[in-house]
Amino acid sequence: MAAIQNTQASPPPLRWPDVEPISVLPVIAYRGQVKASGTHTQGARPCHTWWWIESGSVTVTTRNEALSVTAGQWVLIPSGLWREQRFSHETRIISVNFLAHWRKHLPVLRHSRPILGTKETVPGLLETAGEITETPKEEASFPPGPAPSVTQTLELTGALYRFVGKLFAYAVTQGAIINTLPSTDSRIERVIRDIHSDLRAGPLPFARWQKQTGLGRTQLERLARRHLHRSLHTYRDELLTTAVCRALTTQHLMVKQAAETYGFVDTAHFCRWLRAQIGQSPASLQRSDMV
């Protein structure tokens, strides 16, 4: 019997002009025992959270379900999902927390519930996670070492992108959705650049934007809904939450410093705002290290 030939044409190779850049930023890359301060926390995180459980277990409770992740399993928790997490005594994990965005801060992946897997589910994922967290120290945050070389930085960045690529490819098979990029509109782009250039708390400068674009508040909000799939206030607060969390956990700013840097009236206002965003105060966020 003659062999059946595959007549399906192979997709053309991607070229750089056809590729929309994706920004993947590490927040925490940690391997070791869960610290006592992080064994029981609750709230949302402005980043994806991935845990491989080396030993012990964790129970993750969201508003819709409760699941247990035991040794030999991993879990991917979507950014922005409220959850309560309880790690068993002396649990050891590999933890990779990261942001993955298209331009304009539009998240690459959208899913509403945690995704579970094992070492066999996504071949090579655990090994790549090990590359990201492999440092001489027992416990470390990204990047490893006080002054990594350019070569080390590029290799580590490449490992992070490979890790996210493998993880997201599997997540799509489990119902996650890749956000499609909206078409460009120069008026909303101008507003976006303005938000990025002066990322601060407080009222949004609609009067200034009206002079720049010729559009009123209602028209700008309509454009934001169409192109960003969210209001301008929500968009600004998402950017601000991400920046604040990185400042507190990886840049180690004091609470007062962070509040002043990002334009909050005082530390009390800052603490209330952050608790409303992620369910934690700045102090508890720093203590838990965003495991």
Buried (B, 14 or more C-beta within 10 A) or exposed (E): EEEEEEEEEEEEEEEEEEEEEBEBBBBBBBBBBBBEEBBEBBBBBBBBBBBBBBEBBBBBBBEEEEBBBEBEBBBBBBBBBEBBBBBBEEBBBBBBBBBBBBEBBBBBBBBEBBBBBEBEBBEEBBEBBBBBBEBEEEEBBBBBEEEEEEEEEEEBBEBBEBBBBBBBEBBEEEEBEBEEEBEEBEBBBEBBEBBEEEBEBEEBBBEEBBEBBEBEEEEBBEBBEEBBBBBBEEBBBBBBBBBBBBBBBBEEBEBEBBBBBBEBEEBEEBBEBBBEBBBBBBEBBBBBBBB
